Amino acid sequence: MILRILGFKTQVVEFVSSEATARNIMIKAEFCVKPGQCGPVGEYLALRDYWGVKPWLEDRLAPLLAKYLSRYE
């Protein structure tokens, strides 16, 4: 969701059979949409607030995310 807020189109890909290893998920991201769209921001905030957590990635990317999240909080 954070990647989507920053303007990336994301796709989760399983690149090795789950029979071979449990660690086989890759997130493929392509920068191609306008950052800060209200849909991804709203979905992220709702999910974050529902679980009552603040992801580490949100803290690390705070300088980039602040302008988008502050509009909706």
PDB file of N, CA, C and O in Angstrom:
ATOM      1  N   MET A   1       0.821  -1.180   0.000  1.00  0.00           N
ATOM      2  CA  MET A   1       0.000   0.000   0.000  1.00  0.00           C
ATOM      3  C   MET A   1       0.878   1.262   0.000  1.00  0.00           C
ATOM      4  O   MET A   1       0.547   2.254  -0.649  1.00  0.00           O
ATOM      5  N   ILE A   2       1.980   1.215   0.722  1.00  0.00           N
ATOM      6  CA  ILE A   2       2.866   2.385   0.759  1.00  0.00           C
ATOM      7  C   ILE A   2       3.459   2.639  -0.620  1.00  0.00           C
ATOM      8  O   ILE A   2       3.575   3.791  -1.039  1.00  0.00           O
ATOM      9  N   LEU A   3       3.827   1.602  -1.317  1.00  0.00           N
ATOM     10  CA  LEU A   3       4.344   1.779  -2.684  1.00  0.00           C
ATOM     11  C   LEU A   3       3.277   2.376  -3.590  1.00  0.00           C
ATOM     12  O   LEU A   3       3.584   3.220  -4.432  1.00  0.00           O
ATOM     13  N   ARG A   4       2.036   1.951  -3.432  1.00  0.00           N
ATOM     14  CA  ARG A   4       0.946   2.505  -4.245  1.00  0.00           C
ATOM     15  C   ARG A   4       0.752   3.988  -3.950  1.00  0.00           C
ATOM     16  O   ARG A   4       0.497   4.769  -4.867  1.00  0.00           O
ATOM     17  N   ILE A   5       0.869   4.388  -2.680  1.00  0.00           N
ATOM     18  CA  ILE A   5       0.747   5.800  -2.318  1.00  0.00           C
ATOM     19  C   ILE A   5       1.824   6.618  -3.022  1.00  0.00           C
ATOM     20  O   ILE A   5       1.570   7.741  -3.459  1.00  0.00           O
ATOM     21  N   LEU A   6       3.017   6.058  -3.132  1.00  0.00           N
ATOM     22  CA  LEU A   6       4.143   6.774  -3.734  1.00  0.00           C
ATOM     23  C   LEU A   6       4.145   6.733  -5.260  1.00  0.00           C
ATOM     24  O   LEU A   6       5.078   7.237  -5.886  1.00  0.00           O
ATOM     25  N   GLY A   7       3.115   6.139  -5.870  1.00  0.00           N
ATOM     26  CA  GLY A   7       2.985   6.183  -7.323  1.00  0.00           C
ATOM     27  C   GLY A   7       3.406   4.943  -8.068  1.00  0.00           C
ATOM     28  O   GLY A   7       3.597   4.983  -9.283  1.00  0.00           O
ATOM     29  N   PHE A   8       3.554   3.841  -7.361  1.00  0.00           N
ATOM     30  CA  PHE A   8       3.953   2.597  -8.006  1.00  0.00           C
ATOM     31  C   PHE A   8       2.751   1.691  -8.225  1.00  0.00           C
ATOM     32  O   PHE A   8       1.872   1.592  -7.368  1.00  0.00           O
ATOM     33  N   LYS A   9       2.720   1.041  -9.360  1.00  0.00           N
ATOM     34  CA  LYS A   9       1.761  -0.029  -9.609  1.00  0.00           C
ATOM     35  C   LYS A   9       2.435  -1.292  -9.100  1.00  0.00           C
ATOM     36  O   LYS A   9       3.559  -1.595  -9.497  1.00  0.00           O
ATOM     37  N   THR A  10       1.762  -2.031  -8.225  1.00  0.00           N
ATOM     38  CA  THR A  10       2.399  -3.180  -7.600  1.00  0.00           C
ATOM     39  C   THR A  10       1.720  -4.483  -7.994  1.00  0.00           C
ATOM     40  O   THR A  10       0.535  -4.526  -8.325  1.00  0.00           O
ATOM     41  N   GLN A  11       2.517  -5.536  -7.944  1.00  0.00           N
ATOM     42  CA  GLN A  11       2.034  -6.876  -8.250  1.00  0.00           C
ATOM     43  C   GLN A  11       2.829  -7.854  -7.390  1.00  0.00           C
ATOM     44  O   GLN A  11       4.056  -7.779  -7.329  1.00  0.00           O
ATOM     45  N   VAL A  12       2.126  -8.769  -6.728  1.00  0.00           N
ATOM     46  CA  VAL A  12       2.783  -9.799  -5.929  1.00  0.00           C
ATOM     47  C   VAL A  12       2.968 -11.022  -6.813  1.00  0.00           C
ATOM     48  O   VAL A  12       2.015 -11.518  -7.415  1.00  0.00           O
ATOM     49  N   VAL A  13       4.219 -11.506  -6.885  1.00  0.00           N
ATOM     50  CA  VAL A  13       4.558 -12.609  -7.781  1.00  0.00           C
ATOM     51  C   VAL A  13       5.175 -13.745  -6.973  1.00  0.00           C
ATOM     52  O   VAL A  13       6.046 -13.516  -6.134  1.00  0.00           O
ATOM     53  N   GLU A  14       4.722 -14.969  -7.228  1.00  0.00           N
ATOM     54  CA  GLU A  14       5.343 -16.150  -6.646  1.00  0.00           C
ATOM     55  C   GLU A  14       6.371 -16.641  -7.664  1.00  0.00           C
ATOM     56  O   GLU A  14       5.996 -17.102  -8.742  1.00  0.00           O
ATOM     57  N   PHE A  15       7.668 -16.549  -7.336  1.00  0.00           N
ATOM     58  CA  PHE A  15       8.693 -16.835  -8.334  1.00  0.00           C
ATOM     59  C   PHE A  15       9.358 -18.193  -8.185  1.00  0.00           C
ATOM     60  O   PHE A  15      10.159 -18.581  -9.035  1.00  0.00           O
ATOM     61  N   VAL A  16       9.044 -18.924  -7.122  1.00  0.00           N
ATOM     62  CA  VAL A  16       9.524 -20.289  -6.943  1.00  0.00           C
ATOM     63  C   VAL A  16       8.352 -21.088  -6.392  1.00  0.00           C
ATOM     64  O   VAL A  16       7.569 -20.568  -5.597  1.00  0.00           O
ATOM     65  N   SER A  17       8.227 -22.296  -6.789  1.00  0.00           N
ATOM     66  CA  SER A  17       7.144 -23.143  -6.294  1.00  0.00           C
ATOM     67  C   SER A  17       7.132 -23.175  -4.769  1.00  0.00           C
ATOM     68  O   SER A  17       8.186 -23.269  -4.140  1.00  0.00           O
ATOM     69  N   SER A  18       5.954 -23.099  -4.182  1.00  0.00           N
ATOM     70  CA  SER A  18       5.853 -23.120  -2.720  1.00  0.00           C
ATOM     71  C   SER A  18       6.328 -24.457  -2.148  1.00  0.00           C
ATOM     72  O   SER A  18       6.614 -24.553  -0.955  1.00  0.00           O
ATOM     73  N   GLU A  19       6.410 -25.462  -2.974  1.00  0.00           N
ATOM     74  CA  GLU A  19       6.936 -26.751  -2.528  1.00  0.00           C
ATOM     75  C   GLU A  19       8.445 -26.676  -2.287  1.00  0.00           C
ATOM     76  O   GLU A  19       8.982 -27.417  -1.464  1.00  0.00           O
ATOM     77  N   ALA A  20       9.123 -25.786  -3.002  1.00  0.00           N
ATOM     78  CA  ALA A  20      10.574 -25.664  -2.878  1.00  0.00           C
ATOM     79  C   ALA A  20      10.971 -24.841  -1.652  1.00  0.00           C
ATOM     80  O   ALA A  20      11.925 -25.186  -0.954  1.00  0.00           O
ATOM     81  N   THR A  21      10.251 -23.769  -1.393  1.00  0.00           N
ATOM     82  CA  THR A  21      10.572 -22.894  -0.264  1.00  0.00           C
ATOM     83  C   THR A  21       9.362 -22.070   0.117  1.00  0.00           C
ATOM     84  O   THR A  21       8.512 -21.767  -0.720  1.00  0.00           O
ATOM     85  N   ALA A  22       9.291 -21.714   1.370  1.00  0.00           N
ATOM     86  CA  ALA A  22       8.180 -20.863   1.838  1.00  0.00           C
ATOM     87  C   ALA A  22       8.443 -19.395   1.529  1.00  0.00           C
ATOM     88  O   ALA A  22       7.521 -18.581   1.576  1.00  0.00           O
ATOM     89  N   ARG A  23       9.668 -19.054   1.218  1.00  0.00           N
ATOM     90  CA  ARG A  23      10.041 -17.661   0.945  1.00  0.00           C
ATOM     91  C   ARG A  23      10.122 -17.445  -0.559  1.00  0.00           C
ATOM     92  O   ARG A  23      11.208 -17.416  -1.137  1.00  0.00           O
ATOM     93  N   ASN A  24       8.990 -17.299  -1.167  1.00  0.00           N
ATOM     94  CA  ASN A  24       8.987 -17.235  -2.620  1.00  0.00           C
ATOM     95  C   ASN A  24       8.105 -16.119  -3.162  1.00  0.00           C
ATOM     96  O   ASN A  24       7.647 -16.189  -4.303  1.00  0.00           O
ATOM     97  N   ILE A  25       7.864 -15.094  -2.359  1.00  0.00           N
ATOM     98  CA  ILE A  25       7.005 -14.006  -2.792  1.00  0.00           C
ATOM     99  C   ILE A  25       7.874 -12.785  -3.115  1.00  0.00           C
ATOM    100  O   ILE A  25       8.768 -12.428  -2.347  1.00  0.00           O
ATOM    101  N   MET A  26       7.605 -12.167  -4.237  1.00  0.00           N
ATOM    102  CA  MET A  26       8.310 -10.971  -4.653  1.00  0.00           C
ATOM    103  C   MET A  26       7.274  -9.893  -4.965  1.00  0.00           C
ATOM    104  O   MET A  26       6.228 -10.180  -5.547  1.00  0.00           O
ATOM    105  N   ILE A  27       7.565  -8.673  -4.582  1.00  0.00           N
ATOM    106  CA  ILE A  27       6.704  -7.555  -4.939  1.00  0.00           C
ATOM    107  C   ILE A  27       7.336  -6.852  -6.135  1.00  0.00           C
ATOM    108  O   ILE A  27       8.458  -6.353  -6.053  1.00  0.00           O
ATOM    109  N   LYS A  28       6.621  -6.820  -7.219  1.00  0.00           N
ATOM    110  CA  LYS A  28       7.079  -6.159  -8.432  1.00  0.00           C
ATOM    111  C   LYS A  28       6.428  -4.772  -8.452  1.00  0.00           C
ATOM    112  O   LYS A  28       5.205  -4.664  -8.364  1.00  0.00           O
ATOM    113  N   ALA A  29       7.225  -3.725  -8.567  1.00  0.00           N
ATOM    114  CA  ALA A  29       6.697  -2.366  -8.539  1.00  0.00           C
ATOM    115  C   ALA A  29       7.203  -1.590  -9.744  1.00  0.00           C
ATOM    116  O   ALA A  29       8.380  -1.654 -10.099  1.00  0.00           O
ATOM    117  N   GLU A  30       6.289  -0.857 -10.362  1.00  0.00           N
ATOM    118  CA  GLU A  30       6.616  -0.051 -11.529  1.00  0.00           C
ATOM    119  C   GLU A  30       6.062   1.345 -11.310  1.00  0.00           C
ATOM    120  O   GLU A  30       4.865   1.512 -11.078  1.00  0.00           O
ATOM    121  N   PHE A  31       6.932   2.354 -11.384  1.00  0.00           N
ATOM    122  CA  PHE A  31       6.491   3.731 -11.176  1.00  0.00           C
ATOM    123  C   PHE A  31       5.726   4.183 -12.408  1.00  0.00           C
ATOM    124  O   PHE A  31       6.310   4.358 -13.477  1.00  0.00           O
ATOM    125  N   CYS A  32       4.415   4.374 -12.260  1.00  0.00           N
ATOM    126  CA  CYS A  32       3.646   4.724 -13.450  1.00  0.00           C
ATOM    127  C   CYS A  32       2.363   5.496 -13.166  1.00  0.00           C
ATOM    128  O   CYS A  32       1.650   5.839 -14.109  1.00  0.00           O
ATOM    129  N   VAL A  33       2.040   5.782 -11.913  1.00  0.00           N
ATOM    130  CA  VAL A  33       0.823   6.537 -11.621  1.00  0.00           C
ATOM    131  C   VAL A  33       1.163   7.755 -10.778  1.00  0.00           C
ATOM    132  O   VAL A  33       2.250   7.851 -10.209  1.00  0.00           O
ATOM    133  N   LYS A  34       0.224   8.676 -10.706  1.00  0.00           N
ATOM    134  CA  LYS A  34       0.443   9.899  -9.939  1.00  0.00           C
ATOM    135  C   LYS A  34       0.465   9.572  -8.445  1.00  0.00           C
ATOM    136  O   LYS A  34      -0.470   8.951  -7.940  1.00  0.00           O
ATOM    137  N   PRO A  35       1.514   9.981  -7.734  1.00  0.00           N
ATOM    138  CA  PRO A  35       1.590   9.716  -6.290  1.00  0.00           C
ATOM    139  C   PRO A  35       0.492  10.444  -5.518  1.00  0.00           C
ATOM    140  O   PRO A  35       0.020  11.500  -5.938  1.00  0.00           O
ATOM    141  N   GLY A  36       0.093   9.867  -4.388  1.00  0.00           N
ATOM    142  CA  GLY A  36      -0.834  10.515  -3.476  1.00  0.00           C
ATOM    143  C   GLY A  36      -2.299  10.433  -3.836  1.00  0.00           C
ATOM    144  O   GLY A  36      -3.095  11.226  -3.332  1.00  0.00           O
ATOM    145  N   GLN A  37      -2.683   9.507  -4.686  1.00  0.00           N
ATOM    146  CA  GLN A  37      -4.098   9.376  -5.043  1.00  0.00           C
ATOM    147  C   GLN A  37      -4.894   8.976  -3.808  1.00  0.00           C
ATOM    148  O   GLN A  37      -4.415   8.212  -2.971  1.00  0.00           O
ATOM    149  N   CYS A  38      -6.113   9.498  -3.700  1.00  0.00           N
ATOM    150  CA  CYS A  38      -6.892   9.313  -2.478  1.00  0.00           C
ATOM    151  C   CYS A  38      -7.274   7.851  -2.220  1.00  0.00           C
ATOM    152  O   CYS A  38      -7.403   7.465  -1.059  1.00  0.00           O
ATOM    153  N   GLY A  39      -7.459   7.032  -3.245  1.00  0.00           N
ATOM    154  CA  GLY A  39      -7.832   5.628  -3.048  1.00  0.00           C
ATOM    155  C   GLY A  39      -6.807   4.855  -2.239  1.00  0.00           C
ATOM    156  O   GLY A  39      -7.142   4.324  -1.180  1.00  0.00           O
ATOM    157  N   PRO A  40      -5.567   4.775  -2.705  1.00  0.00           N
ATOM    158  CA  PRO A  40      -4.543   4.043  -1.946  1.00  0.00           C
ATOM    159  C   PRO A  40      -4.269   4.647  -0.563  1.00  0.00           C
ATOM    160  O   PRO A  40      -4.025   3.913   0.394  1.00  0.00           O
ATOM    161  N   VAL A  41      -4.308   5.972  -0.456  1.00  0.00           N
ATOM    162  CA  VAL A  41      -4.060   6.603   0.846  1.00  0.00           C
ATOM    163  C   VAL A  41      -5.154   6.215   1.828  1.00  0.00           C
ATOM    164  O   VAL A  41      -4.862   5.839   2.964  1.00  0.00           O
ATOM    165  N   GLY A  42      -6.405   6.302   1.405  1.00  0.00           N
ATOM    166  CA  GLY A  42      -7.521   5.943   2.270  1.00  0.00           C
ATOM    167  C   GLY A  42      -7.494   4.484   2.686  1.00  0.00           C
ATOM    168  O   GLY A  42      -7.747   4.157   3.845  1.00  0.00           O
ATOM    169  N   GLU A  43      -7.185   3.601   1.733  1.00  0.00           N
ATOM    170  CA  GLU A  43      -7.100   2.174   2.040  1.00  0.00           C
ATOM    171  C   GLU A  43      -5.989   1.896   3.052  1.00  0.00           C
ATOM    172  O   GLU A  43      -6.169   1.116   3.987  1.00  0.00           O
ATOM    173  N   TYR A  44      -4.845   2.539   2.856  1.00  0.00           N
ATOM    174  CA  TYR A  44      -3.716   2.336   3.760  1.00  0.00           C
ATOM    175  C   TYR A  44      -4.056   2.812   5.167  1.00  0.00           C
ATOM    176  O   TYR A  44      -3.824   2.093   6.138  1.00  0.00           O
ATOM    177  N   LEU A  45      -4.605   4.020   5.283  1.00  0.00           N
ATOM    178  CA  LEU A  45      -4.926   4.558   6.603  1.00  0.00           C
ATOM    179  C   LEU A  45      -5.985   3.713   7.309  1.00  0.00           C
ATOM    180  O   LEU A  45      -5.898   3.493   8.517  1.00  0.00           O
ATOM    181  N   ALA A  46      -6.975   3.244   6.567  1.00  0.00           N
ATOM    182  CA  ALA A  46      -8.006   2.399   7.165  1.00  0.00           C
ATOM    183  C   ALA A  46      -7.408   1.088   7.681  1.00  0.00           C
ATOM    184  O   ALA A  46      -7.730   0.646   8.784  1.00  0.00           O
ATOM    185  N   LEU A  47      -6.543   0.474   6.886  1.00  0.00           N
ATOM    186  CA  LEU A  47      -5.910  -0.780   7.292  1.00  0.00           C
ATOM    187  C   LEU A  47      -4.985  -0.572   8.489  1.00  0.00           C
ATOM    188  O   LEU A  47      -5.005  -1.355   9.438  1.00  0.00           O
ATOM    189  N   ARG A  48      -4.186   0.474   8.442  1.00  0.00           N
ATOM    190  CA  ARG A  48      -3.258   0.777   9.538  1.00  0.00           C
ATOM    191  C   ARG A  48      -4.019   1.043  10.837  1.00  0.00           C
ATOM    192  O   ARG A  48      -3.642   0.543  11.896  1.00  0.00           O
ATOM    193  N   ASP A  49      -5.084   1.825  10.750  1.00  0.00           N
ATOM    194  CA  ASP A  49      -5.856   2.148  11.948  1.00  0.00           C
ATOM    195  C   ASP A  49      -6.648   0.947  12.458  1.00  0.00           C
ATOM    196  O   ASP A  49      -6.817   0.785  13.667  1.00  0.00           O
ATOM    197  N   TYR A  50      -7.131   0.111  11.553  1.00  0.00           N
ATOM    198  CA  TYR A  50      -7.860  -1.089  11.956  1.00  0.00           C
ATOM    199  C   TYR A  50      -6.975  -2.010  12.794  1.00  0.00           C
ATOM    200  O   TYR A  50      -7.403  -2.530  13.824  1.00  0.00           O
ATOM    201  N   TRP A  51      -5.742  -2.203  12.341  1.00  0.00           N
ATOM    202  CA  TRP A  51      -4.808  -3.077  13.053  1.00  0.00           C
ATOM    203  C   TRP A  51      -4.143  -2.367  14.223  1.00  0.00           C
ATOM    204  O   TRP A  51      -3.556  -3.025  15.082  1.00  0.00           O
ATOM    205  N   GLY A  52      -4.220  -1.038  14.278  1.00  0.00           N
ATOM    206  CA  GLY A  52      -3.622  -0.284  15.377  1.00  0.00           C
ATOM    207  C   GLY A  52      -2.108  -0.350  15.395  1.00  0.00           C
ATOM    208  O   GLY A  52      -1.497  -0.436  16.460  1.00  0.00           O
ATOM    209  N   VAL A  53      -1.502  -0.310  14.216  1.00  0.00           N
ATOM    210  CA  VAL A  53      -0.044  -0.383  14.109  1.00  0.00           C
ATOM    211  C   VAL A  53       0.470   0.771  13.258  1.00  0.00           C
ATOM    212  O   VAL A  53      -0.281   1.395  12.508  1.00  0.00           O
ATOM    213  N   LYS A  54       1.756   1.040  13.389  1.00  0.00           N
ATOM    214  CA  LYS A  54       2.432   1.991  12.500  1.00  0.00           C
ATOM    215  C   LYS A  54       3.621   1.254  11.907  1.00  0.00           C
ATOM    216  O   LYS A  54       4.616   1.031  12.597  1.00  0.00           O
ATOM    217  N   PRO A  55       3.533   0.872  10.637  1.00  0.00           N
ATOM    218  CA  PRO A  55       4.607   0.090  10.017  1.00  0.00           C
ATOM    219  C   PRO A  55       5.957   0.808  10.028  1.00  0.00           C
ATOM    220  O   PRO A  55       6.035   2.030   9.904  1.00  0.00           O
ATOM    221  N   TRP A  56       6.997   0.023  10.176  1.00  0.00           N
ATOM    222  CA  TRP A  56       8.367   0.533  10.174  1.00  0.00           C
ATOM    223  C   TRP A  56       8.649   1.297   8.882  1.00  0.00           C
ATOM    224  O   TRP A  56       9.330   2.323   8.892  1.00  0.00           O
ATOM    225  N   LEU A  57       8.124   0.791   7.782  1.00  0.00           N
ATOM    226  CA  LEU A  57       8.369   1.427   6.487  1.00  0.00           C
ATOM    227  C   LEU A  57       7.783   2.831   6.436  1.00  0.00           C
ATOM    228  O   LEU A  57       8.340   3.711   5.779  1.00  0.00           O
ATOM    229  N   GLU A  58       6.673   3.047   7.118  1.00  0.00           N
ATOM    230  CA  GLU A  58       6.091   4.389   7.176  1.00  0.00           C
ATOM    231  C   GLU A  58       7.041   5.364   7.877  1.00  0.00           C
ATOM    232  O   GLU A  58       7.188   6.508   7.447  1.00  0.00           O
ATOM    233  N   ASP A  59       7.682   4.914   8.949  1.00  0.00           N
ATOM    234  CA  ASP A  59       8.668   5.764   9.637  1.00  0.00           C
ATOM    235  C   ASP A  59       9.867   6.046   8.753  1.00  0.00           C
ATOM    236  O   ASP A  59      10.342   7.180   8.695  1.00  0.00           O
ATOM    237  N   ARG A  60      10.361   5.029   8.064  1.00  0.00           N
ATOM    238  CA  ARG A  60      11.547   5.189   7.214  1.00  0.00           C
ATOM    239  C   ARG A  60      11.279   6.104   6.017  1.00  0.00           C
ATOM    240  O   ARG A  60      12.165   6.839   5.583  1.00  0.00           O
ATOM    241  N   LEU A  61      10.071   6.056   5.494  1.00  0.00           N
ATOM    242  CA  LEU A  61       9.726   6.858   4.319  1.00  0.00           C
ATOM    243  C   LEU A  61       8.921   8.103   4.680  1.00  0.00           C
ATOM    244  O   LEU A  61       8.283   8.702   3.814  1.00  0.00           O
ATOM    245  N   ALA A  62       8.946   8.493   5.953  1.00  0.00           N
ATOM    246  CA  ALA A  62       8.162   9.629   6.432  1.00  0.00           C
ATOM    247  C   ALA A  62       8.372  10.902   5.598  1.00  0.00           C
ATOM    248  O   ALA A  62       7.397  11.593   5.303  1.00  0.00           O
ATOM    249  N   PRO A  63       9.608  11.233   5.210  1.00  0.00           N
ATOM    250  CA  PRO A  63       9.774  12.449   4.401  1.00  0.00           C
ATOM    251  C   PRO A  63       9.015  12.396   3.065  1.00  0.00           C
ATOM    252  O   PRO A  63       8.543  13.426   2.583  1.00  0.00           O
ATOM    253  N   LEU A  64       8.898  11.222   2.478  1.00  0.00           N
ATOM    254  CA  LEU A  64       8.189  11.080   1.208  1.00  0.00           C
ATOM    255  C   LEU A  64       6.680  10.961   1.400  1.00  0.00           C
ATOM    256  O   LEU A  64       5.910  11.460   0.580  1.00  0.00           O
ATOM    257  N   LEU A  65       6.253  10.303   2.477  1.00  0.00           N
ATOM    258  CA  LEU A  65       4.836  10.032   2.701  1.00  0.00           C
ATOM    259  C   LEU A  65       4.089  11.181   3.386  1.00  0.00           C
ATOM    260  O   LEU A  65       2.874  11.306   3.234  1.00  0.00           O
ATOM    261  N   ALA A  66       4.799  12.007   4.129  1.00  0.00           N
ATOM    262  CA  ALA A  66       4.148  13.021   4.961  1.00  0.00           C
ATOM    263  C   ALA A  66       3.162  13.886   4.205  1.00  0.00           C
ATOM    264  O   ALA A  66       2.056  14.126   4.688  1.00  0.00           O
ATOM    265  N   LYS A  67       3.535  14.352   3.041  1.00  0.00           N
ATOM    266  CA  LYS A  67       2.641  15.253   2.307  1.00  0.00           C
ATOM    267  C   LYS A  67       1.370  14.559   1.822  1.00  0.00           C
ATOM    268  O   LYS A  67       0.353  15.223   1.625  1.00  0.00           O
ATOM    269  N   TYR A  68       1.402  13.249   1.626  1.00  0.00           N
ATOM    270  CA  TYR A  68       0.222  12.530   1.175  1.00  0.00           C
ATOM    271  C   TYR A  68      -0.665  12.098   2.345  1.00  0.00           C
ATOM    272  O   TYR A  68      -1.889  12.197   2.271  1.00  0.00           O
ATOM    273  N   LEU A  69      -0.044  11.620   3.418  1.00  0.00           N
ATOM    274  CA  LEU A  69      -0.816  11.143   4.558  1.00  0.00           C
ATOM    275  C   LEU A  69      -1.447  12.292   5.342  1.00  0.00           C
ATOM    276  O   LEU A  69      -2.553  12.149   5.865  1.00  0.00           O
ATOM    277  N   SER A  70      -0.763  13.416   5.427  1.00  0.00           N
ATOM    278  CA  SER A  70      -1.287  14.530   6.215  1.00  0.00           C
ATOM    279  C   SER A  70      -2.585  15.099   5.665  1.00  0.00           C
ATOM    280  O   SER A  70      -3.369  15.675   6.418  1.00  0.00           O
ATOM    281  N   ARG A  71      -2.826  14.951   4.379  1.00  0.00           N
ATOM    282  CA  ARG A  71      -4.074  15.444   3.773  1.00  0.00           C
ATOM    283  C   ARG A  71      -5.294  14.702   4.277  1.00  0.00           C
ATOM    284  O   ARG A  71      -6.390  15.261   4.311  1.00  0.00           O
ATOM    285  N   TYR A  72      -5.119  13.457   4.666  1.00  0.00           N
ATOM    286  CA  TYR A  72      -6.254  12.596   4.979  1.00  0.00           C
ATOM    287  C   TYR A  72      -6.374  12.231   6.451  1.00  0.00           C
ATOM    288  O   TYR A  72      -7.388  11.668   6.865  1.00  0.00           O
ATOM    289  N   GLU A  73      -5.356  12.542   7.247  1.00  0.00           N
ATOM    290  CA  GLU A  73      -5.403  12.176   8.676  1.00  0.00           C
ATOM    291  C   GLU A  73      -6.177  13.210   9.452  1.00  0.00           C
ATOM    292  O   GLU A  73      -6.330  13.084  10.667  1.00  0.00           O
TER     293      GLU A  73
END
